[in-house]
Amino acid sequence: METDNIVLEHLRAIRATVDRISEDMQEVKARLGILEHQYASLSTRIDRIDERVFRIEKRLSLVEA
């Protein structure tokens, strides 16, 4: 009987740990999604700035057309 209790205790501890890991992973995925969105936004802004700088350099004849 005591062996059954020990096994059940271990299974409950494992389940609790898995539940915590699952919750942590959900949070990590949500935060990663936010970071991906922010990266995409920054990347787009940098591309636009790069295009604008190129046009300015071209107008000032700082680069070959």
Buried (B, 14 or more C-beta within 10 A) or exposed (E): EEEEEEEEEEEEEEEEEEEEEEEEEEEEEEEEEEEEEEEEEEEEEEEEEEEEEEEEEEEEEEEEE
